[in-house]
């Protein structure tokens, strides 16, 4: 069990992933302080900004329609690629270093 203040490095988070390099790109984004996504609804003046603080791992599935970001607390964020509906899925696993898709 992790605490709310426990943080993880790229190596700790990515090292436990069992993802095939033939199917996924895995990138270290730990140099970013935050990562923001801006969603604008079709035919609307309104926008939503979704911010991920302390991102660590960026996972892109080849030929996929989403990508995932794991932050320093082990919380996974699923982001749709541009042109899709403005929805973000967010989750936290019981074991923070184990982020399965």
C-alpha positions in Angstrom: 0.0 0.0 0.0 1.3 3.4 -0.9 0.8 6.8 0.8 -0.5 9.9 -0.9 3.0 11.5 -0.6 5.0 8.6 -1.9 6.5 9.3 -5.3 8.2 7.1 -7.9 10.9 7.6 -10.6 10.7 6.7 -14.2 12.9 3.7 -13.6 10.6 2.4 -10.8 7.4 2.8 -12.8 8.7 1.7 -16.2 10.7 -1.2 -14.9 7.6 -3.0 -13.7 5.7 -2.7 -17.0 5.4 -5.9 -19.0 4.7 -4.2 -22.4 6.0 -5.5 -25.7 8.3 -3.0 -27.4 6.8 -4.3 -30.7 3.4 -2.9 -29.6 4.3 0.1 -27.4 6.6 3.2 -27.3 7.7 3.9 -23.7 9.2 7.4 -23.0 10.8 9.0 -20.0 9.0 12.4 -19.5 10.3 13.0 -15.9 12.0 16.2 -17.0 8.5 17.8 -17.4 7.1 19.7 -14.4 3.6 19.2 -15.7 1.7 18.1 -18.9 -1.5 19.8 -20.0 -4.1 18.8 -22.5 -6.7 21.3 -23.8 -10.0 19.9 -25.0 -12.4 22.1 -26.9 -15.9 20.7 -27.6 -17.0 20.9 -31.3 -18.9 24.1 -32.1 -18.2 25.5 -28.7 -16.3 28.4 -27.2 -15.7 26.4 -24.0 -12.5 24.5 -23.3 -11.3 22.2 -20.6 -7.7 22.0 -19.5 -6.5 18.7 -18.0 -3.2 18.9 -16.1 -0.9 16.1 -15.0 1.6 17.2 -12.4 5.0 15.4 -12.3 4.6 13.1 -15.3 7.1 10.2 -15.3 6.2 7.7 -18.1 4.5 8.2 -21.5 3.2 5.1 -23.1 2.0 5.1 -26.7 0.4 2.0 -28.2 1.4 1.7 -31.8 -1.6 2.2 -34.0 -3.7 3.1 -30.9 -6.2 5.8 -30.4 -5.0 6.8 -26.9 -1.8 7.3 -24.9 -1.2 6.9 -21.2 0.8 8.9 -18.8 1.9 7.7 -15.3 2.6 10.4 -12.8 5.0 10.4 -9.9 2.3 9.1 -7.5 1.7 6.1 -9.8 -1.6 7.4 -11.1 -2.4 6.5 -14.7 -4.0 8.9 -17.1 -5.5 7.7 -20.4 -5.7 10.6 -23.0 -7.5 10.3 -26.3 -5.6 11.5 -29.4 -6.7 14.7 -31.0 -10.0 14.7 -32.8 -11.7 12.3 -30.4 -14.1 13.0 -27.6 -12.8 15.1 -24.7 -12.6 12.4 -22.1 -9.7 11.5 -19.7 -9.7 8.3 -17.8 -7.7 8.4 -14.5 -6.8 5.6 -12.1 -4.5 4.6 -9.3 -3.5 1.0 -8.8 -3.1 -0.5 -5.3 0.5 -1.2 -6.2 1.6 2.1 -7.5 4.5 0.7 -9.6 2.3 -1.8 -11.4 0.4 0.0 -14.1 -1.2 -2.6 -16.4 -3.2 -1.8 -19.4 
